[in-house]
Structures are given as C-alpha cells and as structure tokens.
C-alpha cells in the first residue's frame, strides 16, 4: 500500500533536506504510541534509526536502515527501510523527498507498507494517513508555510 503526503514550505529544498536530523525526528514523533529513541545515526546510506514504540501495554522495536540517499539540482531524498518492524507490519519503505518549488520547496512523505494481507493494509491506511498527516503542522512551523504549487 502506498501513501504520499505533500507539504509546501517556504525554505529552499537543500536547507530543508539538511534539517532532517535527530532534533527534527523527535519533533515529528506522533503523540501515540510514544517513541523512545534508542539509536539515530543520521540519513546517510548505512545509517540506522532504532526506536521503541511504547503503547502503555507492550513495547515494540522498530529498526530502519537508510538504503538510499541522493541530491540533485531540484530534489534531495533518502529512503529508510524497515529491518525490524512491529506487528502487523511486514514491509516498510519511507522515502523522505524534498523537491524544489521556485525559492520554496515541497516535502514528500512517500510510504510503502504491507502486512501481507490486503484487507489489513486497507484498514491501516486511515491510521497511517492520520499519523503522517500530523507532520504537516510541524513541517510548517519549522520551515514556514507556503501555498502548494
């Protein structure tokens, strides 16, 4: 299943891209489940990010590996792929893409996920949309609001 969210912001795309660090990662964390950051190497190929999802009842480990990173004249991105995922997820790939839009930029969260069951993937879609939709106000607060091109 694929989810693609776009957020227009005022800063240039390279400034936005280079701001994807541990501080921004912490700011983007959803209110639930609570995330305990165990490891944050960065966003270069080979880096890892490891969190513990704390639901209040049970904790789950989520480990992602940065598998791709590229910067061009008009876009920059890195991809994290889930290595250890909480149930019911079996597959996870998140492309963090920032594209140039005049003097501003657009942040794209492109998420491909799967549970192995199409119906469950569909049922999770509204939850994924809500969780990642919560990033938009943070992006706009950090990078300034801009109108979508």
Contact map, one row per residue, 1 for C-alpha under 8 A:
11100000000000000000000000000000000000000000000000000000000000000000000000000000000000000000000000000000000000011100000011001000000000000000000000000
11110000000000000000000000000000000000000000000000000000000000000000000000000000000000000000000000000000000001111000000000000000000000000000000000000
11111000000000000000000000000000000000000000000000000000000000000000000000000000000000000000000000000000000011110000000000001001100000000000000000000
01111100000000000000000000000000000000000000000000000000000000000000000000000000000000000000000000000000000111100000000000000000000000000000000000000
00111110000000000000000000000000000000000000000000000000000000000000000000000000000000000000000000000000000111000000000000000000000110000000000000000
00011111000000000000000000000000000000000000000000000000000000000000000000000000000000000000000000000000011110000000000000000000000000000000000000000
00001111100000000000000000000000000000000000000000000000000000000000000000000000000000000000000000000000011100000000000000000000000000010011000000010
00000111110000000000000000000000000000000000000000000000000000000000000000000000000000000000000000000001111000000000000000000000000000000001000011111
00000011111000000000000000000000000000000000000000000000000000000000000000000000000000000000000000000001111000000000000000000000000000000011001111100
00000001111100000000000000000000000000000000000000000000000000000000000000000000000000000000000000000011100000000000000000000000000000000000001111000
00000000111110110000000000000000000000000000000000000000000000000000000000000000000000000000000000000011100000000000000000000000000000000000001100000
00000000011111110000000000000000000000000000000000000000000000000000000000000000000000000000000000010011100000000000000000000000000000000000000000000
00000000001111111000000000000000000000000000000000000000000000000000000001110000000000000000000001111001110000000000000000000000000000000000000000000
00000000000111111100000000000000000000000000000000000000000000000000000000010000000000000000000001000000000000000000000000000000000000000000000000000
00000000001111111110000000000000000000000000000000000000000000000000000000000000000000000000000000000000000000000000000000000000000000000000000000000
00000000001111111111000000000000000000000000000000000000000000000000000000000000000000000000000001000000100000000000000000000000000000000000001000000
00000000000011111111000000000000000000000000000000000000000000000000000000011000000000000000000011000000000000000000000000000000000000000000000000000
00000000000001111111100000000000000000000000000000000000000000000000000000000000000000000000000000000000000000000000000000000000000000000000000000000
00000000000000111111100100000000000000000000000000000000000000000000000000000000000000000000000000000000000000000000000000000000000000000000000000000
00000000000000011111111110000000000000000010000000000000000000000000000000000000000000000000000000000000000000000000000000000000000000000000000000000
00000000000000000111111110000000000000000110000000000000000000000000000000000000000000000000000000000000000000000000000000000000000000000000000000000
00000000000000000001111111000000000000010100000000000000000000000000000000000000000000000000000000000000000000000000000000000000000000000000000000000
00000000000000000001111111100000000000000000000000000000000000000000000000000000000000000000000000000000000000000000000000000000000000000000000000000
00000000000000000011111111110000000000000000000000000000000000000000000000000000000000000000000000000000000000000000000000000000000000000000000000000
00000000000000000001111111111000000000000000000000000000000000000000000000000000000000000000000000000000000000000000000000000000000000000000000000000
00000000000000000000011111111000000000000000000000000000000000000000000000000000000000000000000000000000000000000000000000000000000000000000000000000
00000000000000000000001111111000000000000000000000000000000000000000000000000000000000000000000000000000000000000000000000000000000000000100000000000
00000000000000000000000111111100000000000000000000000000000000000000000000000000000000000000000000000000000000000000000000000000000001100100000000000
00000000000000000000000011111110011000000000000000000000000000000000000000000000000000000000000000000000000000000000000000000000000000000000000000000
00000000000000000000000000011111111000000000000000000000000000000000000000000000000000000000000000000000000000000000000000000000001001000000000000000
00000000000000000000000000001111110000000000000000000000000000000000000000000000000000000000000000000000000000000000000000000000000000000000000000000
00000000000000000000000000000111111000000000000000000010000000000000000000000000000000000000000000000000000000000000000000000000000000000000000000000
00000000000000000000000000000111111000000000000000001110000000000000000000000000000000000000000000000000000000000000000000000000000000000000000000000
00000000000000000000000000001111111100000000000000001110000000000000000000000000000000000000000000000000000000000000000000000000000000000000000000000
00000000000000000000000000001101111110000000000000111100000000000000000000000000000000000000000000000000000000000000000000000000000000000000000000000
00000000000000000000000000000000011111000000000000111100000000000000000000000000000000000000000000000000000000000000000000000000000000000000000000000
00000000000000000000000000000000001111110000000001110000000000000000000000000000000000000000000000000000000000000000000000000000000000000000000000000
00000000000000000000000000000000000111110000000011110000000000000000000000000000000000000000000000000000000000000000000000000000000000000000000000000
00000000000000000000000000000000000011111000000111100000000000000000000000000000000000000000000000000000000000000000000000000000000000000000000000000
00000000000000000000010000000000000011111100001111000000000000000000000000000000000000000000000000000000000000000000000000000000000000000000000000000
00000000000000000000000000000000000000111110001110000000000000000000000000000000000000000000000000000000000000000000000000000000000000000000000000000
00000000000000000000110000000000000000011111001110000000000000000000000000000000000000000000000000000000000000000000000000000000000000000000000000000
00000000000000000001100000000000000000001111101100000000000000000100100000000100000000000000000000000000000000000000000000000000000000000000000000000
00000000000000000000000000000000000000000111111000000000000000000101100000000100000000000000000000000000000000000000000000000000000000000000000000000
00000000000000000000000000000000000000000011111000000000000000001111100000000000000000000000000000000000000000000000000000000000000000000000000000000
00000000000000000000000000000000000000000001111100000000000000001110000000000000000000000000000000000000000000000000000000000000000000000000000000000
00000000000000000000000000000000000000011111111110000000000000001100000000000000000000000000000000000000000000000000000000000000000000000000000000000
00000000000000000000000000000000000000111110011111000000000000111100000000000000000000000000000000000000000000000000000000000000000000000000000000000
00000000000000000000000000000000000001111100001111100000000000111000000000000000000000000000000000000000000000000000000000000000000000000000000000000
00000000000000000000000000000000000011110000000111110000000011110000000000000000000000000000000000000000000000000000000000000000000000000000000000000
00000000000000000000000000000000001111100000000011111000000011100000000000000000000000000000000000000000000000000000000000000000000000000000000000000
00000000000000000000000000000000001111000000000001111100001111000000000000000000000000000000000000000000000000000000000000000000000000000000000000000
00000000000000000000000000000000111100000000000000111110001111000000000000000000000000000000000000000000000000000000000000000000000000000000000000000
00000000000000000000000000000000111100000000000000011111111100000000000000000000000000000000000000000000000000000000000000000000000000000000000000000
00000000000000000000000000000001110000000000000000001111111000000000000000000000000000000000000000000000000000000000000000000000000000000000000000000
00000000000000000000000000000000000000000000000000000111111000000000000000000000000000000000000000000000000000000000000000000000000000000000000000000
00000000000000000000000000000000000000000000000000000111111000000000000000000000000000000000000000000000000000000000000000000000000000000000000000000
00000000000000000000000000000000000000000000000000000111111100000000000000000000000000000000000000000000000000000000000000000000000000000000000000000
00000000000000000000000000000000000000000000000000011111111110000000000000000000000000000000000000000000000000000000000000000000000000000000000000000
00000000000000000000000000000000000000000000000000011100011111000000000000000000000011000000000000000000000000000000000000000000000000000000000000000
00000000000000000000000000000000000000000000000001111000001111100000000000000000000111000000000000000000000000000000000000000000000000000000000000000
00000000000000000000000000000000000000000000000001111000000111110000000000000000011111000000000000000000000000000000000000000000000000000000000000000
00000000000000000000000000000000000000000000000111100000000011111000000000000000011110000000000000000000000000000000000000000000000000000000000000000
00000000000000000000000000000000000000000000000111000000000001111100000000000001111100000000000000000000000000000000000000000000000000000000000000000
00000000000000000000000000000000000000000000111110000000000000111110000000000001111000000000000000000000000000000000000000000000000000000000000000000
00000000000000000000000000000000000000000011111100000000000000011111100000000111100000000000000000000000000000000000000000000000000000000000000000000
00000000000000000000000000000000000000000000110000000000000000001111100000000111100000000000000000000000000000000000000000000000000000000000000000000
00000000000000000000000000000000000000000001100000000000000000000111110000001111000000000000000000000000000000000000000000000000000000000000000000000
00000000000000000000000000000000000000000011100000000000000000000111111000011110000000000000000000000000000000000000000000000000000000000000000000000
00000000000000000000000000000000000000000000000000000000000000000001111100011100000000000000000000000000000000000000000000000000000000000000000000000
00000000000000000000000000000000000000000000000000000000000000000000111111111000000000000000000000000000000000000000000000000000000000000000000000000
00000000000000000000000000000000000000000000000000000000000000000000011111110000000000000000000000000000000000000000000000000000000000000000000000000
00000000000000000000000000000000000000000000000000000000000000000000001111100000000000000000000000000000000000000000000000000000000000000000000000000
00000000000010000000000000000000000000000000000000000000000000000000001111110000000000000000000000110000000000000000000000000000000000000000000000000
00000000000010000000000000000000000000000000000000000000000000000000001111111000000000000000000011110000000000000000000000000000000000000000000000000
00000000000011001000000000000000000000000000000000000000000000000000111101111100000000000000000011100000000000000000000000000000000000000000000000000
00000000000000001000000000000000000000000000000000000000000000000001111000111110000000000000001111000000000000000000000000000000000000000000000000000
00000000000000000000000000000000000000000011000000000000000000000111110000011111000000000000001110000000000000000000000000000000000000000000000000000
00000000000000000000000000000000000000000000000000000000000000000111100000001111100000000000111100000000000000000000000000000000000000000000000000000
00000000000000000000000000000000000000000000000000000000000000011111000000000111110000000000111000000000000000000000000000000000000000000000000000000
00000000000000000000000000000000000000000000000000000000000000011110000000000011111000000001110000000000000000000000000000000000000000000000000000000
00000000000000000000000000000000000000000000000000000000000001111000000000000001111110000011100000000000000000000000000000000000000000000000000000000
00000000000000000000000000000000000000000000000000000000000001111000000000000000111110000000000000000000000000000000000000000000000000000000000000000
00000000000000000000000000000000000000000000000000000000000011110000000000000000011111000000000000000000000000000000000000000000000000000000000000000
00000000000000000000000000000000000000000000000000000000000111100000000000000000011111101111000000000000000000000000000000000000000000000000000000000
00000000000000000000000000000000000000000000000000000000000111000000000000000000000111111000000000000000000000000000000000000000000000000000000000000
00000000000000000000000000000000000000000000000000000000000000000000000000000000000011111100000000000000000000000000000000000000000000000000000000000
00000000000000000000000000000000000000000000000000000000000000000000000000000000000001111100000000000000000000000010000000000000000000000000000000000
00000000000000000000000000000000000000000000000000000000000000000000000000000000000011111111000000000000000000001111000000000000000000000000000000000
00000000000000000000000000000000000000000000000000000000000000000000000000000000000010111111000000000000000000001111000000000000000000000000000000000
00000000000000000000000000000000000000000000000000000000000000000000000000000000010010001111100000000000000000011110000000000000000000000000000000000
00000000000000000000000000000000000000000000000000000000000000000000000000000000110010001111110000000000000000111100000000000000000000000000000000000
00000000000000000000000000000000000000000000000000000000000000000000000000000011110000000011111000000000000000111000000000000000000000000000000000000
00000000000000000000000000000000000000000000000000000000000000000000000000000011100000000001111100000000000011110000000000000000000000000000000000000
00000000000000000000000000000000000000000000000000000000000000000000000000001111000000000000111110000000000111100000000000000000000000000000000000000
00000000000000000000000000000000000000000000000000000000000000000000000000001110000000000000011111000000001111000000000000000000000000000000000000000
00000000000000001000000000000000000000000000000000000000000000000000000000111100000000000000001111100000001111000000000000000000000000000000000000000
00000000000011011000000000000000000000000000000000000000000000000000000000111000000000000000000111110000111100000000000000000000000000000000000000000
00000000000010000000000000000000000000000000000000000000000000000000000001110000000000000000000011111000111100000000000000000000000000000000000000000
00000000000110000000000000000000000000000000000000000000000000000000000001100000000000000000000001111111110000000000000000000000000000000000000000000
00000000000010000000000000000000000000000000000000000000000000000000000000000000000000000000000000111111110000000000000000000000000000000000000000001
00000000000000000000000000000000000000000000000000000000000000000000000000000000000000000000000000011111100000000000000000000000000000000000000000000
00000000011100000000000000000000000000000000000000000000000000000000000000000000000000000000000000011111100000000000000000000000000000000000000000000
00000001111110000000000000000000000000000000000000000000000000000000000000000000000000000000000000011111110000000000000000000000000000000000000001000
00000001111110010000000000000000000000000000000000000000000000000000000000000000000000000000000001111111111000000000000000000000000000000000000000000
00000111100010000000000000000000000000000000000000000000000000000000000000000000000000000000000001111001111100000000000000000000000000000000000000010
00000111100000000000000000000000000000000000000000000000000000000000000000000000000000000000000111100000111110000000000000000000000000000000000000000
00011110000000000000000000000000000000000000000000000000000000000000000000000000000000000000001111100000011111000000000000000000000000000000000000000
00111100000000000000000000000000000000000000000000000000000000000000000000000000000000000000011110000000001111100000000000000000000100000000000000000
01111000000000000000000000000000000000000000000000000000000000000000000000000000000000000000011110000000000111110000000000000000000000000000000000000
01110000000000000000000000000000000000000000000000000000000000000000000000000000000000000001111000000000000011111000000000000000000000000000000000000
11100000000000000000000000000000000000000000000000000000000000000000000000000000000000000011110000000000000001111100000000000000000000000000000000000
11000000000000000000000000000000000000000000000000000000000000000000000000000000000000001111100000000000000000111110000010000000000000000000000000000
10000000000000000000000000000000000000000000000000000000000000000000000000000000000000001111000000000000000000011111110010000000000000000000000000000
00000000000000000000000000000000000000000000000000000000000000000000000000000000000000011110000000000000000000001111110110000000000000000000000000000
00000000000000000000000000000000000000000000000000000000000000000000000000000000000000001100000000000000000000000111110010000000000000000000000000000
00000000000000000000000000000000000000000000000000000000000000000000000000000000000000000000000000000000000000000111111110000000000000000000000000000
00000000000000000000000000000000000000000000000000000000000000000000000000000000000000000000000000000000000000000111111111000000000000000000000000000
00000000000000000000000000000000000000000000000000000000000000000000000000000000000000000000000000000000000000000000111111100000000000000000000000000
00000000000000000000000000000000000000000000000000000000000000000000000000000000000000000000000000000000000000000010111111110000000000000000000000000
10000000000000000000000000000000000000000000000000000000000000000000000000000000000000000000000000000000000000001111111111111000000000000000000000000
10000000000000000000000000000000000000000000000000000000000000000000000000000000000000000000000000000000000000000000011111111100000000000000000000000
00000000000000000000000000000000000000000000000000000000000000000000000000000000000000000000000000000000000000000000001111111110000000000000000000000
00000000000000000000000000000000000000000000000000000000000000000000000000000000000000000000000000000000000000000000000111111111000000000000000000000
10100000000000000000000000000000000000000000000000000000000000000000000000000000000000000000000000000000000000000000000011111111100000000000000000000
00000000000000000000000000000000000000000000000000000000000000000000000000000000000000000000000000000000000000000000000001111111110000000000000000000
00000000000000000000000000000000000000000000000000000000000000000000000000000000000000000000000000000000000000000000000000111111111000000000000000000
00100000000000000000000000000000000000000000000000000000000000000000000000000000000000000000000000000000000000000000000000011111111100000000000000000
00100000000000000000000000000000000000000000000000000000000000000000000000000000000000000000000000000000000000000000000000001111111110000000000000000
00000000000000000000000000000000000000000000000000000000000000000000000000000000000000000000000000000000000000000000000000000111111111000000000000000
00000000000000000000000000000100000000000000000000000000000000000000000000000000000000000000000000000000000000000000000000000011111111100000000000000
00001000000000000000000000000000000000000000000000000000000000000000000000000000000000000000000000000000000010000000000000000001111111110000000000000
00001000000000000000000000000000000000000000000000000000000000000000000000000000000000000000000000000000000000000000000000000000111111110000000000000
00000000000000000000000000010100000000000000000000000000000000000000000000000000000000000000000000000000000000000000000000000000011111111100000000000
00000000000000000000000000010000000000000000000000000000000000000000000000000000000000000000000000000000000000000000000000000000001111111110000000000
00000010000000000000000000000000000000000000000000000000000000000000000000000000000000000000000000000000000000000000000000000000000111111111000000000
00000000000000000000000000000000000000000000000000000000000000000000000000000000000000000000000000000000000000000000000000000000000001111111100000000
00000000000000000000000000110000000000000000000000000000000000000000000000000000000000000000000000000000000000000000000000000000000001111111110000000
00000010100000000000000000000000000000000000000000000000000000000000000000000000000000000000000000000000000000000000000000000000000000111111111100000
00000011100000000000000000000000000000000000000000000000000000000000000000000000000000000000000000000000000000000000000000000000000000011111111111000
00000000000000000000000000000000000000000000000000000000000000000000000000000000000000000000000000000000000000000000000000000000000000001111111110000
00000000000000000000000000000000000000000000000000000000000000000000000000000000000000000000000000000000000000000000000000000000000000000111111100000
00000000111000010000000000000000000000000000000000000000000000000000000000000000000000000000000000000000000000000000000000000000000000000011111110000
00000000111000000000000000000000000000000000000000000000000000000000000000000000000000000000000000000000000000000000000000000000000000000011111111000
00000001110000000000000000000000000000000000000000000000000000000000000000000000000000000000000000000000000000000000000000000000000000000001101111100
00000001110000000000000000000000000000000000000000000000000000000000000000000000000000000000000000000001000000000000000000000000000000000001000111110
00000001100000000000000000000000000000000000000000000000000000000000000000000000000000000000000000000000000000000000000000000000000000000000000011111
00000011000000000000000000000000000000000000000000000000000000000000000000000000000000000000000000000000010000000000000000000000000000000000000001111
00000001000000000000000000000000000000000000000000000000000000000000000000000000000000000000000000001000000000000000000000000000000000000000000000111
